[in-house]
Amino acid sequence: KASVFGFVIPGIPNERVARHLDQHGIAVRAGHHCAMPAVRHFGVEGTIRPSPAFYNNRADVDALIQALHQIVRR
């Protein structure tokens, strides 16, 4: 089982999203993640990558979603 996924928010630079999430205590990676050919295949230069694991719970996922909603509304 893998719990890794990547996403972009059109119109908002990945680094800005990562900084915003960091300010809310949410750790993510931003970039091409050593998979530049695969990332470019999907038409983007990089993604935001949270990596939830067995120690994360529903509250952690809810915090991620809430922080993402905040940055999109700005």
mmCIF file of the N, C-alpha and C atoms, coordinates in Angstrom:
data_MODEL
# 
_entry.id   MODEL 
# 
loop_
_atom_site.group_PDB 
_atom_site.id 
_atom_site.type_symbol 
_atom_site.label_atom_id 
_atom_site.label_alt_id 
_atom_site.label_comp_id 
_atom_site.label_asym_id 
_atom_site.label_entity_id 
_atom_site.label_seq_id 
_atom_site.pdbx_PDB_ins_code 
_atom_site.Cartn_x 
_atom_site.Cartn_y 
_atom_site.Cartn_z 
_atom_site.occupancy 
_atom_site.B_iso_or_equiv 
_atom_site.pdbx_formal_charge 
_atom_site.auth_seq_id 
_atom_site.auth_comp_id 
_atom_site.auth_asym_id 
_atom_site.auth_atom_id 
_atom_site.pdbx_PDB_model_num 
ATOM 1   N N  . LYS A 1 1  ? 0.840  -1.178 0.000   1.00 0.00 ? 1  LYS A N  1 
ATOM 2   C CA . LYS A 1 1  ? 0.000  0.000  0.000   1.00 0.00 ? 1  LYS A CA 1 
ATOM 3   C C  . LYS A 1 1  ? 0.882  1.237  0.000   1.00 0.00 ? 1  LYS A C  1 
ATOM 4   N N  . ALA A 1 2  ? 0.553  2.174  -0.853  1.00 0.00 ? 2  ALA A N  1 
ATOM 5   C CA . ALA A 1 2  ? 1.286  3.437  -0.913  1.00 0.00 ? 2  ALA A CA 1 
ATOM 6   C C  . ALA A 1 2  ? 0.362  4.579  -0.547  1.00 0.00 ? 2  ALA A C  1 
ATOM 7   N N  . SER A 1 3  ? 0.892  5.503  0.189   1.00 0.00 ? 3  SER A N  1 
ATOM 8   C CA . SER A 1 3  ? 0.073  6.651  0.581   1.00 0.00 ? 3  SER A CA 1 
ATOM 9   C C  . SER A 1 3  ? 0.750  7.941  0.146   1.00 0.00 ? 3  SER A C  1 
ATOM 10  N N  . VAL A 1 4  ? 1.156  7.969  -1.100  1.00 0.00 ? 4  VAL A N  1 
ATOM 11  C CA . VAL A 1 4  ? 1.817  9.139  -1.645  1.00 0.00 ? 4  VAL A CA 1 
ATOM 12  C C  . VAL A 1 4  ? 0.990  9.632  -2.818  1.00 0.00 ? 4  VAL A C  1 
ATOM 13  N N  . PHE A 1 5  ? 0.776  10.924 -2.869  1.00 0.00 ? 5  PHE A N  1 
ATOM 14  C CA . PHE A 1 5  ? 0.064  11.503 -4.001  1.00 0.00 ? 5  PHE A CA 1 
ATOM 15  C C  . PHE A 1 5  ? 0.599  12.899 -4.230  1.00 0.00 ? 5  PHE A C  1 
ATOM 16  N N  . GLY A 1 6  ? 0.485  13.372 -5.444  1.00 0.00 ? 6  GLY A N  1 
ATOM 17  C CA . GLY A 1 6  ? 0.934  14.707 -5.788  1.00 0.00 ? 6  GLY A CA 1 
ATOM 18  C C  . GLY A 1 6  ? -0.201 15.485 -6.420  1.00 0.00 ? 6  GLY A C  1 
ATOM 19  N N  . PHE A 1 7  ? -0.151 16.797 -6.262  1.00 0.00 ? 7  PHE A N  1 
ATOM 20  C CA . PHE A 1 7  ? -1.176 17.643 -6.855  1.00 0.00 ? 7  PHE A CA 1 
ATOM 21  C C  . PHE A 1 7  ? -0.601 19.019 -7.126  1.00 0.00 ? 7  PHE A C  1 
ATOM 22  N N  . VAL A 1 8  ? -1.303 19.789 -7.926  1.00 0.00 ? 8  VAL A N  1 
ATOM 23  C CA . VAL A 1 8  ? -0.987 21.192 -8.170  1.00 0.00 ? 8  VAL A CA 1 
ATOM 24  C C  . VAL A 1 8  ? -2.263 21.992 -7.993  1.00 0.00 ? 8  VAL A C  1 
ATOM 25  N N  . ILE A 1 9  ? -2.114 23.255 -7.700  1.00 0.00 ? 9  ILE A N  1 
ATOM 26  C CA . ILE A 1 9  ? -3.253 24.172 -7.673  1.00 0.00 ? 9  ILE A CA 1 
ATOM 27  C C  . ILE A 1 9  ? -2.978 25.180 -8.783  1.00 0.00 ? 9  ILE A C  1 
ATOM 28  N N  . PRO A 1 10 ? -3.705 25.091 -9.885  1.00 0.00 ? 10 PRO A N  1 
ATOM 29  C CA . PRO A 1 10 ? -3.442 25.982 -11.015 1.00 0.00 ? 10 PRO A CA 1 
ATOM 30  C C  . PRO A 1 10 ? -3.446 27.452 -10.572 1.00 0.00 ? 10 PRO A C  1 
ATOM 31  N N  . GLY A 1 11 ? -2.418 28.168 -11.018 1.00 0.00 ? 11 GLY A N  1 
ATOM 32  C CA . GLY A 1 11 ? -2.326 29.587 -10.726 1.00 0.00 ? 11 GLY A CA 1 
ATOM 33  C C  . GLY A 1 11 ? -1.608 29.927 -9.432  1.00 0.00 ? 11 GLY A C  1 
ATOM 34  N N  . ILE A 1 12 ? -1.252 28.923 -8.636  1.00 0.00 ? 12 ILE A N  1 
ATOM 35  C CA . ILE A 1 12 ? -0.527 29.166 -7.387  1.00 0.00 ? 12 ILE A CA 1 
ATOM 36  C C  . ILE A 1 12 ? 0.766  28.364 -7.438  1.00 0.00 ? 12 ILE A C  1 
ATOM 37  N N  . PRO A 1 13 ? 1.909  29.042 -7.338  1.00 0.00 ? 13 PRO A N  1 
ATOM 38  C CA . PRO A 1 13 ? 3.190  28.320 -7.401  1.00 0.00 ? 13 PRO A CA 1 
ATOM 39  C C  . PRO A 1 13 ? 3.303  27.265 -6.288  1.00 0.00 ? 13 PRO A C  1 
ATOM 40  N N  . ASN A 1 14 ? 3.879  26.135 -6.633  1.00 0.00 ? 14 ASN A N  1 
ATOM 41  C CA . ASN A 1 14 ? 4.016  25.032 -5.673  1.00 0.00 ? 14 ASN A CA 1 
ATOM 42  C C  . ASN A 1 14 ? 4.747  25.455 -4.405  1.00 0.00 ? 14 ASN A C  1 
ATOM 43  N N  . GLU A 1 15 ? 5.779  26.267 -4.564  1.00 0.00 ? 15 GLU A N  1 
ATOM 44  C CA . GLU A 1 15 ? 6.545  26.699 -3.392  1.00 0.00 ? 15 GLU A CA 1 
ATOM 45  C C  . GLU A 1 15 ? 5.689  27.535 -2.449  1.00 0.00 ? 15 GLU A C  1 
ATOM 46  N N  . ARG A 1 16 ? 4.799  28.340 -3.000  1.00 0.00 ? 16 ARG A N  1 
ATOM 47  C CA . ARG A 1 16 ? 3.903  29.151 -2.164  1.00 0.00 ? 16 ARG A CA 1 
ATOM 48  C C  . ARG A 1 16 ? 2.927  28.263 -1.400  1.00 0.00 ? 16 ARG A C  1 
ATOM 49  N N  . VAL A 1 17 ? 2.407  27.245 -2.064  1.00 0.00 ? 17 VAL A N  1 
ATOM 50  C CA . VAL A 1 17 ? 1.511  26.299 -1.399  1.00 0.00 ? 17 VAL A CA 1 
ATOM 51  C C  . VAL A 1 17 ? 2.253  25.584 -0.269  1.00 0.00 ? 17 VAL A C  1 
ATOM 52  N N  . ALA A 1 18 ? 3.473  25.134 -0.554  1.00 0.00 ? 18 ALA A N  1 
ATOM 53  C CA . ALA A 1 18 ? 4.264  24.430 0.458   1.00 0.00 ? 18 ALA A CA 1 
ATOM 54  C C  . ALA A 1 18 ? 4.544  25.331 1.659   1.00 0.00 ? 18 ALA A C  1 
ATOM 55  N N  . ARG A 1 19 ? 4.877  26.601 1.421   1.00 0.00 ? 19 ARG A N  1 
ATOM 56  C CA . ARG A 1 19 ? 5.126  27.547 2.519   1.00 0.00 ? 19 ARG A CA 1 
ATOM 57  C C  . ARG A 1 19 ? 3.864  27.755 3.352   1.00 0.00 ? 19 ARG A C  1 
ATOM 58  N N  . HIS A 1 20 ? 2.747  27.904 2.685   1.00 0.00 ? 20 HIS A N  1 
ATOM 59  C CA . HIS A 1 20 ? 1.464  28.090 3.380   1.00 0.00 ? 20 HIS A CA 1 
ATOM 60  C C  . HIS A 1 20 ? 1.156  26.879 4.263   1.00 0.00 ? 20 HIS A C  1 
ATOM 61  N N  . LEU A 1 21 ? 1.328  25.697 3.723   1.00 0.00 ? 21 LEU A N  1 
ATOM 62  C CA . LEU A 1 21 ? 1.062  24.491 4.505   1.00 0.00 ? 21 LEU A CA 1 
ATOM 63  C C  . LEU A 1 21 ? 2.025  24.381 5.678   1.00 0.00 ? 21 LEU A C  1 
ATOM 64  N N  . ASP A 1 22 ? 3.285  24.736 5.451   1.00 0.00 ? 22 ASP A N  1 
ATOM 65  C CA . ASP A 1 22 ? 4.273  24.708 6.527   1.00 0.00 ? 22 ASP A CA 1 
ATOM 66  C C  . ASP A 1 22 ? 3.866  25.641 7.667   1.00 0.00 ? 22 ASP A C  1 
ATOM 67  N N  . GLN A 1 23 ? 3.326  26.795 7.332   1.00 0.00 ? 23 GLN A N  1 
ATOM 68  C CA . GLN A 1 23 ? 2.871  27.739 8.349   1.00 0.00 ? 23 GLN A CA 1 
ATOM 69  C C  . GLN A 1 23 ? 1.720  27.182 9.180   1.00 0.00 ? 23 GLN A C  1 
ATOM 70  N N  . HIS A 1 24 ? 1.061  26.159 8.639   1.00 0.00 ? 24 HIS A N  1 
ATOM 71  C CA . HIS A 1 24 ? -0.036 25.497 9.359   1.00 0.00 ? 24 HIS A CA 1 
ATOM 72  C C  . HIS A 1 24 ? 0.414  24.164 9.964   1.00 0.00 ? 24 HIS A C  1 
ATOM 73  N N  . GLY A 1 25 ? 1.732  23.942 9.992   1.00 0.00 ? 25 GLY A N  1 
ATOM 74  C CA . GLY A 1 25 ? 2.262  22.734 10.612  1.00 0.00 ? 25 GLY A CA 1 
ATOM 75  C C  . GLY A 1 25 ? 2.126  21.478 9.778   1.00 0.00 ? 25 GLY A C  1 
ATOM 76  N N  . ILE A 1 26 ? 1.965  21.658 8.467   1.00 0.00 ? 26 ILE A N  1 
ATOM 77  C CA . ILE A 1 26 ? 1.782  20.513 7.568   1.00 0.00 ? 26 ILE A CA 1 
ATOM 78  C C  . ILE A 1 26 ? 3.024  20.397 6.689   1.00 0.00 ? 26 ILE A C  1 
ATOM 79  N N  . ALA A 1 27 ? 3.717  19.283 6.796   1.00 0.00 ? 27 ALA A N  1 
ATOM 80  C CA . ALA A 1 27 ? 4.943  19.069 6.034   1.00 0.00 ? 27 ALA A CA 1 
ATOM 81  C C  . ALA A 1 27 ? 4.630  18.413 4.695   1.00 0.00 ? 27 ALA A C  1 
ATOM 82  N N  . VAL A 1 28 ? 5.131  19.023 3.632   1.00 0.00 ? 28 VAL A N  1 
ATOM 83  C CA . VAL A 1 28 ? 4.985  18.475 2.282   1.00 0.00 ? 28 VAL A CA 1 
ATOM 84  C C  . VAL A 1 28 ? 6.295  18.708 1.537   1.00 0.00 ? 28 VAL A C  1 
ATOM 85  N N  . ARG A 1 29 ? 6.417  18.098 0.393   1.00 0.00 ? 29 ARG A N  1 
ATOM 86  C CA . ARG A 1 29 ? 7.530  18.352 -0.518  1.00 0.00 ? 29 ARG A CA 1 
ATOM 87  C C  . ARG A 1 29 ? 6.969  19.077 -1.731  1.00 0.00 ? 29 ARG A C  1 
ATOM 88  N N  . ALA A 1 30 ? 7.773  19.970 -2.309  1.00 0.00 ? 30 ALA A N  1 
ATOM 89  C CA . ALA A 1 30 ? 7.379  20.665 -3.536  1.00 0.00 ? 30 ALA A CA 1 
ATOM 90  C C  . ALA A 1 30 ? 8.503  20.501 -4.542  1.00 0.00 ? 30 ALA A C  1 
ATOM 91  N N  . GLY A 1 31 ? 8.172  20.119 -5.759  1.00 0.00 ? 31 GLY A N  1 
ATOM 92  C CA . GLY A 1 31 ? 9.179  19.965 -6.799  1.00 0.00 ? 31 GLY A CA 1 
ATOM 93  C C  . GLY A 1 31 ? 8.838  18.828 -7.735  1.00 0.00 ? 31 GLY A C  1 
ATOM 94  N N  . HIS A 1 32 ? 9.870  18.295 -8.381  1.00 0.00 ? 32 HIS A N  1 
ATOM 95  C CA . HIS A 1 32 ? 9.636  17.194 -9.336  1.00 0.00 ? 32 HIS A CA 1 
ATOM 96  C C  . HIS A 1 32 ? 9.910  15.837 -8.703  1.00 0.00 ? 32 HIS A C  1 
ATOM 97  N N  . HIS A 1 33 ? 10.420 15.801 -7.488  1.00 0.00 ? 33 HIS A N  1 
ATOM 98  C CA . HIS A 1 33 ? 10.557 14.575 -6.688  1.00 0.00 ? 33 HIS A CA 1 
ATOM 99  C C  . HIS A 1 33 ? 11.365 13.481 -7.379  1.00 0.00 ? 33 HIS A C  1 
ATOM 100 N N  . CYS A 1 34 ? 12.439 13.894 -8.048  1.00 0.00 ? 34 CYS A N  1 
ATOM 101 C CA . CYS A 1 34 ? 13.309 12.942 -8.763  1.00 0.00 ? 34 CYS A CA 1 
ATOM 102 C C  . CYS A 1 34 ? 12.540 12.129 -9.798  1.00 0.00 ? 34 CYS A C  1 
ATOM 103 N N  . ALA A 1 35 ? 11.483 12.714 -10.309 1.00 0.00 ? 35 ALA A N  1 
ATOM 104 C CA . ALA A 1 35 ? 10.665 12.029 -11.315 1.00 0.00 ? 35 ALA A CA 1 
ATOM 105 C C  . ALA A 1 35 ? 10.273 13.009 -12.417 1.00 0.00 ? 35 ALA A C  1 
ATOM 106 N N  . MET A 1 36 ? 11.219 13.863 -12.804 1.00 0.00 ? 36 MET A N  1 
ATOM 107 C CA . MET A 1 36 ? 10.908 14.912 -13.768 1.00 0.00 ? 36 MET A CA 1 
ATOM 108 C C  . MET A 1 36 ? 10.267 14.395 -15.055 1.00 0.00 ? 36 MET A C  1 
ATOM 109 N N  . PRO A 1 37 ? 10.766 13.322 -15.676 1.00 0.00 ? 37 PRO A N  1 
ATOM 110 C CA . PRO A 1 37 ? 10.102 12.853 -16.902 1.00 0.00 ? 37 PRO A CA 1 
ATOM 111 C C  . PRO A 1 37 ? 8.638  12.465 -16.656 1.00 0.00 ? 37 PRO A C  1 
ATOM 112 N N  . ALA A 1 38 ? 8.373  11.815 -15.551 1.00 0.00 ? 38 ALA A N  1 
ATOM 113 C CA . ALA A 1 38 ? 6.991  11.421 -15.258 1.00 0.00 ? 38 ALA A CA 1 
ATOM 114 C C  . ALA A 1 38 ? 6.121  12.636 -14.977 1.00 0.00 ? 38 ALA A C  1 
ATOM 115 N N  . VAL A 1 39 ? 6.657  13.576 -14.213 1.00 0.00 ? 39 VAL A N  1 
ATOM 116 C CA . VAL A 1 39 ? 5.889  14.779 -13.882 1.00 0.00 ? 39 VAL A CA 1 
ATOM 117 C C  . VAL A 1 39 ? 5.603  15.575 -15.160 1.00 0.00 ? 39 VAL A C  1 
ATOM 118 N N  . ARG A 1 40 ? 6.610  15.739 -16.005 1.00 0.00 ? 40 ARG A N  1 
ATOM 119 C CA . ARG A 1 40 ? 6.400  16.468 -17.257 1.00 0.00 ? 40 ARG A CA 1 
ATOM 120 C C  . ARG A 1 40 ? 5.421  15.752 -18.174 1.00 0.00 ? 40 ARG A C  1 
ATOM 121 N N  . HIS A 1 41 ? 5.366  14.432 -18.090 1.00 0.00 ? 41 HIS A N  1 
ATOM 122 C CA . HIS A 1 41 ? 4.397  13.665 -18.883 1.00 0.00 ? 41 HIS A CA 1 
ATOM 123 C C  . HIS A 1 41 ? 2.981  14.153 -18.616 1.00 0.00 ? 41 HIS A C  1 
ATOM 124 N N  . PHE A 1 42 ? 2.732  14.593 -17.382 1.00 0.00 ? 42 PHE A N  1 
ATOM 125 C CA . PHE A 1 42 ? 1.409  15.084 -17.005 1.00 0.00 ? 42 PHE A CA 1 
ATOM 126 C C  . PHE A 1 42 ? 1.254  16.580 -17.244 1.00 0.00 ? 42 PHE A C  1 
ATOM 127 N N  . GLY A 1 43 ? 2.255  17.200 -17.878 1.00 0.00 ? 43 GLY A N  1 
ATOM 128 C CA . GLY A 1 43 ? 2.148  18.590 -18.283 1.00 0.00 ? 43 GLY A CA 1 
ATOM 129 C C  . GLY A 1 43 ? 2.430  19.611 -17.196 1.00 0.00 ? 43 GLY A C  1 
ATOM 130 N N  . VAL A 1 44 ? 3.139  19.216 -16.156 1.00 0.00 ? 44 VAL A N  1 
ATOM 131 C CA . VAL A 1 44 ? 3.497  20.155 -15.092 1.00 0.00 ? 44 VAL A CA 1 
ATOM 132 C C  . VAL A 1 44 ? 4.993  20.063 -14.831 1.00 0.00 ? 44 VAL A C  1 
ATOM 133 N N  . GLU A 1 45 ? 5.536  21.064 -14.170 1.00 0.00 ? 45 GLU A N  1 
ATOM 134 C CA . GLU A 1 45 ? 6.966  21.066 -13.844 1.00 0.00 ? 45 GLU A CA 1 
ATOM 135 C C  . GLU A 1 45 ? 7.239  20.524 -12.452 1.00 0.00 ? 45 GLU A C  1 
ATOM 136 N N  . GLY A 1 46 ? 6.229  20.396 -11.642 1.00 0.00 ? 46 GLY A N  1 
ATOM 137 C CA . GLY A 1 46 ? 6.399  19.887 -10.290 1.00 0.00 ? 46 GLY A CA 1 
ATOM 138 C C  . GLY A 1 46 ? 5.043  19.751 -9.614  1.00 0.00 ? 46 GLY A C  1 
ATOM 139 N N  . THR A 1 47 ? 5.051  19.178 -8.443  1.00 0.00 ? 47 THR A N  1 
ATOM 140 C CA . THR A 1 47 ? 3.815  18.990 -7.694  1.00 0.00 ? 47 THR A CA 1 
ATOM 141 C C  . THR A 1 47 ? 4.070  19.254 -6.211  1.00 0.00 ? 47 THR A C  1 
ATOM 142 N N  . ILE A 1 48 ? 2.995  19.287 -5.461  1.00 0.00 ? 48 ILE A N  1 
ATOM 143 C CA . ILE A 1 48 ? 3.039  19.293 -4.006  1.00 0.00 ? 48 ILE A CA 1 
ATOM 144 C C  . ILE A 1 48 ? 2.797  17.852 -3.602  1.00 0.00 ? 48 ILE A C  1 
ATOM 145 N N  . ARG A 1 49 ? 3.618  17.338 -2.683  1.00 0.00 ? 49 ARG A N  1 
ATOM 146 C CA . ARG A 1 49 ? 3.473  15.933 -2.310  1.00 0.00 ? 49 ARG A CA 1 
ATOM 147 C C  . ARG A 1 49 ? 3.398  15.755 -0.796  1.00 0.00 ? 49 ARG A C  1 
ATOM 148 N N  . PRO A 1 50 ? 2.176  15.581 -0.290  1.00 0.00 ? 50 PRO A N  1 
ATOM 149 C CA . PRO A 1 50 ? 2.061  15.140 1.103   1.00 0.00 ? 50 PRO A CA 1 
ATOM 150 C C  . PRO A 1 50 ? 2.278  13.624 1.132   1.00 0.00 ? 50 PRO A C  1 
ATOM 151 N N  . SER A 1 51 ? 2.758  13.113 2.209   1.00 0.00 ? 51 SER A N  1 
ATOM 152 C CA . SER A 1 51 ? 2.987  11.671 2.316   1.00 0.00 ? 51 SER A CA 1 
ATOM 153 C C  . SER A 1 51 ? 2.370  11.151 3.611   1.00 0.00 ? 51 SER A C  1 
ATOM 154 N N  . PRO A 1 52 ? 1.052  11.002 3.633   1.00 0.00 ? 52 PRO A N  1 
ATOM 155 C CA . PRO A 1 52 ? 0.427  10.499 4.862   1.00 0.00 ? 52 PRO A CA 1 
ATOM 156 C C  . PRO A 1 52 ? 0.904  9.076  5.171   1.00 0.00 ? 52 PRO A C  1 
ATOM 157 N N  . ALA A 1 53 ? 0.934  8.761  6.440   1.00 0.00 ? 53 ALA A N  1 
ATOM 158 C CA . ALA A 1 53 ? 1.422  7.448  6.876   1.00 0.00 ? 53 ALA A CA 1 
ATOM 159 C C  . ALA A 1 53 ? 0.504  6.899  7.965   1.00 0.00 ? 53 ALA A C  1 
ATOM 160 N N  . PHE A 1 54 ? 0.885  5.758  8.505   1.00 0.00 ? 54 PHE A N  1 
ATOM 161 C CA . PHE A 1 54 ? 0.047  5.070  9.488   1.00 0.00 ? 54 PHE A CA 1 
ATOM 162 C C  . PHE A 1 54 ? -0.212 5.909  10.732  1.00 0.00 ? 54 PHE A C  1 
ATOM 163 N N  . TYR A 1 55 ? 0.656  6.865  11.015  1.00 0.00 ? 55 TYR A N  1 
ATOM 164 C CA . TYR A 1 55 ? 0.488  7.662  12.230  1.00 0.00 ? 55 TYR A CA 1 
ATOM 165 C C  . TYR A 1 55 ? -0.424 8.875  12.014  1.00 0.00 ? 55 TYR A C  1 
ATOM 166 N N  . ASN A 1 56 ? -0.792 9.169  10.771  1.00 0.00 ? 56 ASN A N  1 
ATOM 167 C CA . ASN A 1 56 ? -1.718 10.267 10.524  1.00 0.00 ? 56 ASN A CA 1 
ATOM 168 C C  . ASN A 1 56 ? -3.144 9.807  10.788  1.00 0.00 ? 56 ASN A C  1 
ATOM 169 N N  . ASN A 1 57 ? -3.976 10.761 11.154  1.00 0.00 ? 57 ASN A N  1 
ATOM 170 C CA . ASN A 1 57 ? -5.372 10.430 11.410  1.00 0.00 ? 57 ASN A CA 1 
ATOM 171 C C  . ASN A 1 57 ? -6.271 11.366 10.610  1.00 0.00 ? 57 ASN A C  1 
ATOM 172 N N  . ARG A 1 58 ? -7.544 11.204 10.798  1.00 0.00 ? 58 ARG A N  1 
ATOM 173 C CA . ARG A 1 58 ? -8.512 11.999 10.048  1.00 0.00 ? 58 ARG A CA 1 
ATOM 174 C C  . ARG A 1 58 ? -8.331 13.496 10.299  1.00 0.00 ? 58 ARG A C  1 
ATOM 175 N N  . ALA A 1 59 ? -7.997 13.872 11.533  1.00 0.00 ? 59 ALA A N  1 
ATOM 176 C CA . ALA A 1 59 ? -7.784 15.288 11.856  1.00 0.00 ? 59 ALA A CA 1 
ATOM 177 C C  . ALA A 1 59 ? -6.629 15.868 11.035  1.00 0.00 ? 59 ALA A C  1 
ATOM 178 N N  . ASP A 1 60 ? -5.594 15.076 10.795  1.00 0.00 ? 60 ASP A N  1 
ATOM 179 C CA . ASP A 1 60 ? -4.465 15.532 9.975   1.00 0.00 ? 60 ASP A CA 1 
ATOM 180 C C  . ASP A 1 60 ? -4.914 15.797 8.538   1.00 0.00 ? 60 ASP A C  1 
ATOM 181 N N  . VAL A 1 61 ? -5.712 14.908 7.995   1.00 0.00 ? 61 VAL A N  1 
ATOM 182 C CA . VAL A 1 61 ? -6.216 15.074 6.630   1.00 0.00 ? 61 VAL A CA 1 
ATOM 183 C C  . VAL A 1 61 ? -7.150 16.282 6.571   1.00 0.00 ? 61 VAL A C  1 
ATOM 184 N N  . ASP A 1 62 ? -7.996 16.434 7.573   1.00 0.00 ? 62 ASP A N  1 
ATOM 185 C CA . ASP A 1 62 ? -8.900 17.589 7.618   1.00 0.00 ? 62 ASP A CA 1 
ATOM 186 C C  . ASP A 1 62 ? -8.113 18.896 7.681   1.00 0.00 ? 62 ASP A C  1 
ATOM 187 N N  . ALA A 1 63 ? -7.000 18.925 8.443   1.00 0.00 ? 63 ALA A N  1 
ATOM 188 C CA . ALA A 1 63 ? -6.169 20.122 8.543   1.00 0.00 ? 63 ALA A CA 1 
ATOM 189 C C  . ALA A 1 63 ? -5.547 20.460 7.189   1.00 0.00 ? 63 ALA A C  1 
ATOM 190 N N  . LEU A 1 64 ? -5.099 19.439 6.462   1.00 0.00 ? 64 LEU A N  1 
ATOM 191 C CA . LEU A 1 64 ? -4.543 19.649 5.121   1.00 0.00 ? 64 LEU A CA 1 
ATOM 192 C C  . LEU A 1 64 ? -5.599 20.260 4.210   1.00 0.00 ? 64 LEU A C  1 
ATOM 193 N N  . ILE A 1 65 ? -6.769 19.680 4.200   1.00 0.00 ? 65 ILE A N  1 
ATOM 194 C CA . ILE A 1 65 ? -7.841 20.169 3.322   1.00 0.00 ? 65 ILE A CA 1 
ATOM 195 C C  . ILE A 1 65 ? -8.240 21.596 3.695   1.00 0.00 ? 65 ILE A C  1 
ATOM 196 N N  . GLN A 1 66 ? -8.353 21.875 4.980   1.00 0.00 ? 66 GLN A N  1 
ATOM 197 C CA . GLN A 1 66 ? -8.727 23.222 5.420   1.00 0.00 ? 66 GLN A CA 1 
ATOM 198 C C  . GLN A 1 66 ? -7.662 24.246 4.998   1.00 0.00 ? 66 GLN A C  1 
ATOM 199 N N  . ALA A 1 67 ? -6.395 23.918 5.167   1.00 0.00 ? 67 ALA A N  1 
ATOM 200 C CA . ALA A 1 67 ? -5.322 24.833 4.769   1.00 0.00 ? 67 ALA A CA 1 
ATOM 201 C C  . ALA A 1 67 ? -5.325 25.051 3.259   1.00 0.00 ? 67 ALA A C  1 
ATOM 202 N N  . LEU A 1 68 ? -5.626 24.008 2.491   1.00 0.00 ? 68 LEU A N  1 
ATOM 203 C CA . LEU A 1 68 ? -5.694 24.157 1.033   1.00 0.00 ? 68 LEU A CA 1 
ATOM 204 C C  . LEU A 1 68 ? -6.857 25.048 0.638   1.00 0.00 ? 68 LEU A C  1 
ATOM 205 N N  . HIS A 1 69 ? -7.984 24.896 1.295   1.00 0.00 ? 69 HIS A N  1 
ATOM 206 C CA . HIS A 1 69 ? -9.130 25.768 1.014   1.00 0.00 ? 69 HIS A CA 1 
ATOM 207 C C  . HIS A 1 69 ? -8.761 27.232 1.288   1.00 0.00 ? 69 HIS A C  1 
ATOM 208 N N  . GLN A 1 70 ? -8.015 27.485 2.351   1.00 0.00 ? 70 GLN A N  1 
ATOM 209 C CA . GLN A 1 70 ? -7.615 28.851 2.691   1.00 0.00 ? 70 GLN A CA 1 
ATOM 210 C C  . GLN A 1 70 ? -6.771 29.481 1.598   1.00 0.00 ? 70 GLN A C  1 
ATOM 211 N N  . ILE A 1 71 ? -5.791 28.750 1.095   1.00 0.00 ? 71 ILE A N  1 
ATOM 212 C CA . ILE A 1 71 ? -4.913 29.343 0.090   1.00 0.00 ? 71 ILE A CA 1 
ATOM 213 C C  . ILE A 1 71 ? -5.640 29.547 -1.236  1.00 0.00 ? 71 ILE A C  1 
ATOM 214 N N  . VAL A 1 72 ? -6.586 28.701 -1.554  1.00 0.00 ? 72 VAL A N  1 
ATOM 215 C CA . VAL A 1 72 ? -7.339 28.843 -2.802  1.00 0.00 ? 72 VAL A CA 1 
ATOM 216 C C  . VAL A 1 72 ? -8.247 30.071 -2.734  1.00 0.00 ? 72 VAL A C  1 
ATOM 217 N N  . ARG A 1 73 ? -8.803 30.353 -1.556  1.00 0.00 ? 73 ARG A N  1 
ATOM 218 C CA . ARG A 1 73 ? -9.717 31.500 -1.404  1.00 0.00 ? 73 ARG A CA 1 
ATOM 219 C C  . ARG A 1 73 ? -9.010 32.834 -1.473  1.00 0.00 ? 73 ARG A C  1 
ATOM 220 N N  . ARG A 1 74 ? -7.687 32.885 -1.241  1.00 0.00 ? 74 ARG A N  1 
ATOM 221 C CA . ARG A 1 74 ? -6.963 34.175 -1.273  1.00 0.00 ? 74 ARG A CA 1 
ATOM 222 C C  . ARG A 1 74 ? -6.956 34.796 -2.623  1.00 0.00 ? 74 ARG A C  1 
# 
